[in-house]
Structure formats: structure tokens, C-alpha cells
């Protein structure tokens, strides 16, 4: 480069870098084969903007990796030369470089002067549902140029489509917490004793749960597509008379648009058994037009047989339908509540009737990113939301921290799972399922505070402390240990630090790896306490230490504590040739 050209400036790390990297790796997208969903979007970006280069770039710890690319040969570059590493830092989400040679951050960047010879660049950040910047959708040219508002708007729209694909992938490879919640929800629904069926406007069954098959004694092939008027049901009323199909609860609800509650129906299974069911049918509407009917039924044969259990069984049925364990609401196209169950009403501290017609978003704090996500669902940019949300405090004067624990115990945290219902005519209805996770968030905060307290305690100890394991390497080294081992006060610690130690016994015999206190503690699972050894620092000098190694029985981790006793070594005792200069 000519004299006077400023040195390239690498992008600094985002404040949430550890959490950002965790979210990126949970996608399980890095180093995967090409995916046509993303390849199509970079082709569209390149063609629509008339530019030779377009990429979907994911920013890893020390590299940028291209999930899709056009006009660029390499599948990845180092992070320090990445334009997109700068893009993820932009609060607005848009990063533009009109002329890289005129920008001191990129004037001597090898991507500018060598392949692919980027001269101008525009990137739009790609975020996950939690708002963490994972990478960027970017376009570039070989010549300097300006990007107008229309072009940046098109880039933003395409980035939203990429984010939608990332959300779809995120659903397939969700984090442990989300997966656990989803498994719990699925297990809860599948263990309901109530049968649940969804019928279309003709009365044909299009969806059902496993309990429905069990209660009715039908297989999935026998249940799917069967209508209420099918004579094979052989339904009877409470007095034993036939129950015509056109007057079944589901058909009445469809015809009148009025829910049918607590209908007592007898159904003959194929094997001849008569099962008594309590049936509830709820018609479904999309902007006033009936689109189907949701019916729940419970086998209450025992209730009929035993009169004394009748009230209790009816209450369980009502609770399962109206106040299930998972808070549930239907929202219209404007995000207003059209249906809400008792469980969700309890979470929101309101009555079910009070919530109808109210915007669900009004219960969320104004600064929460979930508002943007809700708007994207309403406008069709995305179809789902999965996010932790802090509810606005019941006391309007209370201040609640969005990224930490609520400032008052009155505020509550929820897990929101919202989906656009795909089977309705114009897609104007959303399903929201909400779980109260306040206790979990409090526990997470308590753990964080405990970890911080432990860190402070370790930092003030004069005794050297090292946490590590054979598989994970060195996990933590306190300042005293850094000083005793000759490590820099700051910076990374070699993962093989435990293996690099040279340890001598009192007779100056070098201990084999399996004889060293740390190795013995790991191998035996028993603590090694107060062993006197000579330990070689990284600079080659030796110090005499009193060393203890204590394993964690349920892992391969070990904590090593040592105190420098070199000053107290008797003059006549054997010493290594080089003793730490501070103690000569």
C-alpha cells in the first residue's frame, strides 16, 4: 500500500458476543451444505440491485462464513477483514460503504485490493427472534457507488425473508430451553384424557389428538375425513334414543355459530362398547365467517356409572378446555384478543371477558423488541414468534429491566409462542401460547449473582486457584495464579496449561504425568491435599508450592489451589537450578 494509507480497522466485538455466538451455534447452520432457500435470496438480491456480489454472511468467533454467495469464490474469510462484522454493530441494522478506498476502515483491506475486489458495499443485519445479530445479507460492487432509499429498502425486505428462513431453521434446531418447553407442552397436550378434533365447514375431521383415537376406538385412518353425519358413529342421546348426525354438537355449532357446551353423548365404538362423552364444540371465525369448529370430548362413562363423581368430572372437562395448563389466546389481524383461556387470564391478572378486544401487545413493555416482531407477523414478514417477554408491571410507576430481572417482584416474565394460523382463508388470525417463566428468570438471576460473587472472591485471594479439566482445558485462573505461573494479568490462558506444568518432587525428581497431583486427583476422584512440589513457571523458573487438587466427583473437572512457599525453603534443602528471581 502507498505511504500514508491508514491501517485497516477490524470491527470490535458486540456487547452480547457470548450470547450471540451461542445463538448462532444453536442454529446448527455453520459449515452446512448449500441451501436453495438462501441461494435463491442472494440471486434475487444480486439481480434486483444489479450488483455482481451478494452473500448471506454469518459472523462466527474468528471468521465470517457464507451460507449463500454469488460473485465470491471463497466460502469464508477471517473476521478481521469482514465488512459484515461491521454491519452487525449498526444500531439501525444498515451498513453502507460507498467507496472502500476512501474509507480508512477498509482502504488497505485485502478484500478490496485482492479477490473479490470490493469497492462498494451495503449490508443489512440478520437477527434472531431475540434480537441478536447473527450476520448480514450483503451486496457489493467492484466500483464505487451510492445506494438510494429504494435499494436499501429492497435489501431490508430481502433480509427479512432471510430472517424468516433463519426462524424456520431455528424451530428445527431450537435451544435446549425452548426444546424443553416445547417437549413439555407437547407432553401435556398428548397426556390429556380429552379427545380434541378440528372439523372444516363440511364437518369433516381434519386434525385430532391421540386421545381422540383412544376415546373413540378408531385408528388415524378411520378418523381422518369422517364427518359428523357419518352413520357409523351410531350416537345416542342420554335417554338411549338415536342422535342424528346433523344435530351433533359440532354441526349445531357450525350451523348456528353458537358454541355447544356440556352435551352428553353416547358413541358406540367399532367393538360395540358404548362410551359416554361430555362434548363441547366451539365454532371458529375469521372476520365473522365460520371456518370450522373445534370439539373437545372426554370419556365420562365412569361419571355416568358413578353419580357421585359427576360434578368433579364435569369440572375437569371445563378446566381442560377453558383453562388448560398453557395460556392460550386467539388474536385477530390487528393483534386484539378474540379468545382467551383462564390460564392466560391468570397470567395477565385479568378476567377472560375483560381481555376480549384488548391488544395482547399492550401487556408488554414499550421498549421490548417483541413489538417489532408482532408487527412483522401482522404484515406477513414472519409467521412465528418465540421469545421471552417481560410484562409491564401492574404498578405503572415501577421500572422493569428488559434484559435482566424485573426491578419489582410484581412484574412477571412469560414465554411467548405465537403463530399465524396457516389453514384459515386470509391468514388474519394468530394463535398465542404463553407460559409463566417468572420463577425460572429469578433462578437464572440468582445463579448469575452467585457466579459474580464467586468471581469476586476468587479475584481477591492471594492463593493461586485454577479450574480445569482434561477435556475442556483451563476454565478459569485467578489473578494470584496468573502471577505465580508467570502468565500475563489479562488475556487467554492456554487450554493445555495443566499438561504444560513441569512438577518436581522434594528430591527434584520430575514427576511423570500420571504421578502429578492434578492427574492423580482426576484419576482417583479423591482430593490431593497440601503436597509440597516444585513447579516450573512458564518463563522457566521454579517455585516451591503447597498444592492441593480437588476433583468434582460427577465431572472430570478439578480445582487446583497452590501457595508459594519458596521463601520458607531451608537453605540446605535441594533446589532446582533456576529458582524464581523474586525469591533468590
N, C-alpha and C positions, 0 to 999 in steps of 0.2 A: 504494500500500500504506500502511496506517496506520503512524504512527511506532512505532519500537521493534521492528518485524518484522525478523529477521535477513536479511541478503542471501543470495540463492541460492548454493549451493556446487556448483560443477561438479566432476565426478569427475576425479581425477588419472589420468595415463596408466599402464597396466600396465608392469611392468619389461621385458616382452618385446614392447613395442609394435611395433618394426620387423618382427620375425619374425611377429608376429600379423597385421599388415597384409598382409605378403607371402602368408601362408597364406590370408587372406580373399580376396585378389585372384586367387590361383591357382584358386579355386573358379569364377571367371568367373560369379558369381551376381548381383552388384550390377547394378541397373538392367535386369534381365531381366523379361520378361512374367510375369503371374501363373501359378503352377503349382498344379494341383489337389492335388498331394500335400501341399503346405504349407497351401493354403486349407482342405482337409479337416481338418487338425490344429487350426487355430485355431478352426474351427467346433466341433469336439469339445471343445476347451478351454473355449470360451465357454459351451456348453450344459452340459457336465458340472459346471462350477463355478458356473453360474448367474450369470455376470457379463457385462455388456454389451460389454466390450472385451477383445480378445485379439490378440496380434501375434507374428510371428516377426521379430525385430529383429536386423539386422546392423550392428555398430559400425564405421563407416569412420573415416578420419582426422579429419574435421571434421563428421560427420553420423551420424545413425542412419537406416538405410533399412529399410523394412518389406518383406520378401519376401512376407508374407501379413498381412492385417489384417482385423479386423471391429470395427465400432463407432468407427473412427477414419477421418476423411476424408483427411488428409494422407498421402502416400506416404513422407515423410521429415521429419525435424526436424534442427535443429542438435544437435551432440553435447553442447554445454554444458547443454542443458535435459533431456537424456535420463536417464530413470530406469534404463534398461538399461545405460548407461555405468557406473553404479554397480554393477549386478548382476555384470558381468564381473570385478569386482575381488574378489568374495566368495570366500574360500578354500573355503567349504562348498558353493558353487555356488548358494545360495538367497539371495535378497534380498527382504525384505518391508518395506513401509511401510504401517502400519495407518491412519495419519491424516496426510496430507501437510501439512495446515495446522499440525499440531503438531510437525512435523519441521523444524528450522531449515534443513536442506539443500534443502527444497522449498517452504517457506512462501510464497515470492514467485515460484515457478516459473510461467511463463506457461501451461504445460500444465495447471496446477492452476486458475488463475483465468480462463483463456480456453479455447477449444476444445482438447482434448476434455474438460476439467474432470475431471482425475484426482484422486480423493480418497484412494483406497487402491490398493495395487499389490503384486503378487507376481511375481517373475521367477526363472527357473531358467536358469543359464548353458548355452550351447551350445558344445561343444568339438569340435575336430577330433581325429583319431586321435593326434596328437602332444600333445594336452592343451592346445592354445592356445584361449583363449576368443574365439570369433568374434562372439557376440551372445547373445541370450536369447530364450526363449519366455516371454512375459509375459501376465498378465491384470490387469485393472483395473476399478474400480468408481467410480461418482460419489459414493458415500457412504463414510464411514469404516467399517472392518470388520476383524475378526481372521480369520486364516487358520489352520485347525486342521491337525493332523498328516495327516489323511486327504486334505485338499485339496492340501497341499504334496506328499504322496506321489503323488497323481494328476498333478500338474503335472510332477513329476520323471519319471514314466513317459512322459508325452507328450513331454517334452523329449528323452528317449532315442530316441523314434521320429523326432523331427526330426533328431537327430544321425545316425540311421541313414540318413535321406534325404540329409543332407549328405555322408555317407560314400559313398553311391551316386553323387552328383554328383561327389564328389572323384575317384572312379575314372574318370569320363568326362573330367575335366579335371585330371589329375594334374600335379604339378610336374615340372619338367624332369628332376630326378634320378630320380624314380620312373618317369617315362616312359622314360628311357634304360635303366633296369634292366629294365623290362618289355619294351622292344623287344629288349634283349639276350637276355632269357630266351626270348622268342618265336622270335627268330632261331636260337638254339641248338637249340630243340626241332624247328624246321622244317628244320634242316640235318642232323638225324640221318639216317644211312643206314638205320636200323632202322625198320620199319613197326610202328606201335602201334595196337591195336584194343581197344575195350571192348565186351564182349558181355553181354547180360542173361541171366537164368536159363534162357531158352529157347535160348540160343546165338546169338540174332540180334545182329548188329553194330549198335551204337547210336552209337558215336563212333570216330573214327580220325584219323590224321595224314596229311599229304600223301605222306610216304614210303611209307605202306601202299598208296596208289593206284599209286605208281610201281612198287613191287616186284611187286605182283600184276597190274599191267597193266590195272586196272579204273578206270572213272570213279566219281565220287562216287555217281551214281545207281545204278550197278551194284553198288557195295559196300554201301551202306546197306541194312540189313534182312536181308542174306543170312545164313543160318545155317551152322553147320559141317557139317550133314548134307546141304547142297545138293549134288546130284551134279555140278553144273557146275564144282566145284573140280577134279575129276579129279586127286586127290592120289595120290602113290605113295610107297612106303617106300624105304629105302636100296637094297634088292635089286631095285627096279623093280616090285614087286607093288602091287596096289591098296591104298589106305588108306581103309577105311570111315569115313564121317563121324562115326559115334557114338564112334569111338576116336581122333578128333583130339585133340591135346593140350588144347585149351580144354574139350572135352566131358568128358575124363577128369578134369581139374581141377575142373569143376563137380560131377561125379558123386561123386568121392571126397573132395573138399575138400582134396586134396593137390596142391601145385604140381608141374608137369611142367617139367623142366629139360632143355635141350640136345637136344630132339628134332630129328632130321634128317628133313626132309620135302621132297618134290618136288611142285611145283604147276605145272600147265600153264596158261599164260596163254591168253587168248582167241585170240591169233595163233598158238598152237601151241608157243611156246617153253617149255622146261622150266626152271623156276627152282628151285634148291636153296636151302632156307632152314633156318636153325637157329632153332627155335621154343621160347619159354619162356612158360608160362601160369601165372598166379598167381591163385588164387581170392580173391574179396573177401568179407568177412564183416561183418555188422552184428549185434553181440551174439550171435555164434555162428550166425547164419542166413546162408547163402550169398545174396549179392545180385547176383553177376555174376562175370566173370573178365576179367582184364587179360592180353593176349597181346602179346608183342613178337617180331618176327621180322626176320631180316636175310638179305639175299641173299648166300649164300656159294657161289654157283656157281663162282666163281674158286677158292675154297678146295678144293672137291671136285676141280676140274681140276688144281690145283697142290697136291700133297700137302704140300709143304714149308711152305705158308702156313697150314695147318690150325690149328695151335696159336695163332698170332697172331690169326687172325680170331675164334676162339672167345673169346680173352681180350678183344678189343674188344667183342664182344657182351655178355659178362658185365659189363664195365665200364660199358657204356651203360645196362644195366638196373639193376645193383646199386649202381653208384657214378657216377651222372651228374654233370655239372658243377654242377648246382644241388642243394644239400642238400634232401632230401625226407623227410617223415615223415607217417604216418597216426596220428591221435590218437583215442582213444575219447571217450565223452561226458564223462569226468572229466579229460580233458586228458592221459591217460597214453599213452605211445608204444606203438603196436601194430606198426608197421613203420617201419624207418629204413634209408636207404641209406648206402653207405660215405662218400659226400661229406659228409653231415651228421655222421656219426660222427667224421670227421676234424676238423670244425669244433668239435665238442664234446669233442674229445680223449678219446674212449672207443671201445670196440668195439661193433659193432652188437648183439651178444647182450646186452651189459651194459645197453643203453639200453631194451630192451623192458620195458614195465611201469613205467618211470620217468616222472614228470610232467615235461613239457618246461619248465614254468614254474620248476622247481627250479634251472635253469641261469641264471635271470635274477635280478638284484639285487632285494632285497625292496622297495625304495622305488620301483621303476620303475612308471610308470603302466600299462605293458602288462599287469600283473596284473589291474587293473580291467577292461581291455578283454577279456582272456581270460574273466573271469567273466561279462561281458556276452554273449559268444559262447555260453558253456555254458548260460546262462539264456534264450537266444533274443532278447535285446535287440538284438544286432547279428549279422551273418553273416560279416563280414570284418574283418581287421586288416591294416594296412600301416604298419609302424613300424620305426625304428632302435632296437636294443636293445643295451645293454652287458651282456655275460655276466659272471657272478660270477667273480672271479679264482680261478685254480687254487690260489693261496695264500690260505686263508681269512683270514689276518691282514692282507692287503693291502686298501687303501681305494681304491675306484674312484669317480670323479666321473661322475654320470649325465649331466650337461649339458655336460661338456667332454671332454677326453681322459682315458683311464684313468691313474690315478696310477702304475701299474706297466705295463711292456711285456708282462706276462704276460696281462693282460686283453684281451679281444677284442670288437669290435663286429660285429653282424650286421644284415642287413636281413631282417625277418620279414614274410612274406606268408602269412596264414592265412585259410582259407575253410571255411565249413560246407558239406559236400558236399550239394547240393540234390536229388540223384536217389536217395538212399537212403531206406528206408521211414520211419524215425522221426528222421532228421537227427542221429543221435548220433555221427557220425564227422566229423572235421576233417582237412583237408589243410594241412600246413605246408611252405612252401618257404623256404629260408634261404640267404643268400649272405653270405660273409665280406667285410665292408667295412672291416676294421681299417685297411688301408693308406689308404683314402680318408679316414677320420677323422683319421689322423695328418697327411695332407696338408692337410686343412682347418685343423687346429690350427696347422700351420706357417705357413700363409697368414695366419691371424689374428694370430699373433705378429709376423710380418713387417710387417703393416699397423700394428700398435700401435707397433712400433719406428719406422716411418716417421713416424707421427703425432707421437711424442715429439721426433724430430729436427727436424721442421718447426716445432714449437712453440717451440723454443729458439733458432731462427735469428733474427738481427737483420735479415736481408734479407727484404723482403716477398715472399711466394710466393702465387700464385693458380692454381688448377686450374680449367679451364672448357672449354666448347665451345659453338658456336652453337646446337646442338640441345638440349643438356642444361642450358645456363646455367652458373652458378658451382657447381662441385662442392666446392671446399674453399678456405678462406682462412686463412692462419696469423695468429697474434696480431700479428706485426710489420706485415703487410699491412693488417690492420684499423686499426692506429694510423695508418699513413701515409695511408690513404684516408679517414680520419675516420669509420670505422664504429664502432659500439658494440663493446665487448670480447666480448659474448655476443649471441646472437640470430641470426635468419635473415639471410641475405645476398640482396639482390635478384637474381633469375635474370638480369636484363638488365644486371648490373653492368658487364660488359665493353663493352656498347654505350653505357653512360652516360658513360664516360670522355671528357672533352674533352682532346685532346692537341695541344700546340703544338710546332712545331719550334724550333730555336735562334734563328730570326728572328721568333719569336712568331706565325708563320702557323699557323692552325688546320688540322690535317690532316683531310682527308676520310676517311670510314670506311674506304675501301679503301687509304688511304695509311698507316694506323696500323700500328705494328709487329705487333700481335696479328693483325690482318686479313691482313697480308702473309704472316705465317708460316703461317696456316691455308691461304691461297690457294695458296702456292707449295710448301708442305710442307717448307720449309727454315728453319733457325733464323735468327732475327734477334738479333744479339749486340751488347750494350753501346751501344745507341743512346741519345743524350742528348736528352731531351724534357722539356717542361713538362707536368705532369699536374695537372688540377684535382680537388681533393678534393671529397667530397660536400657540404661546407659552403661551397664556392665559392672557397676559397683555392687557390693554385697552389704546387706544389713541383717542384723540378727533380730528375729521377731519371735514373739509368743503367739502362736497361731491356733485358731480353733476353726473347724469346718463342721457345719451342721446341715444335714440334708433335710429336705421336705419329703416325708415318707410317701406321699401319694404322687410325686413327680420325680423327675431326675434333676430338679433344681437344688442348689446348695448355696448357703450363705457362708462367706469366709470372713472372719474377723481376725485382725492381727495388730499387735502393738510393737513399736520399735523399742527393743531393749539393748541396742548396740552400746549405748553409753554405760550400761551396767555390766558389760562383759569384763571379766577379770583379765589382767594383763597376761597372765600365764596361760589362759585358755587358747586352744587352737583357733586361728583366724584365716579366712581366705586371703589370697594375695592382695585383692583390692577390697578395701572397706570404704563405705560411703564417706566422702570427704568431710561431710559435716560432723562426723564422729571420730576423726583421726586425732 
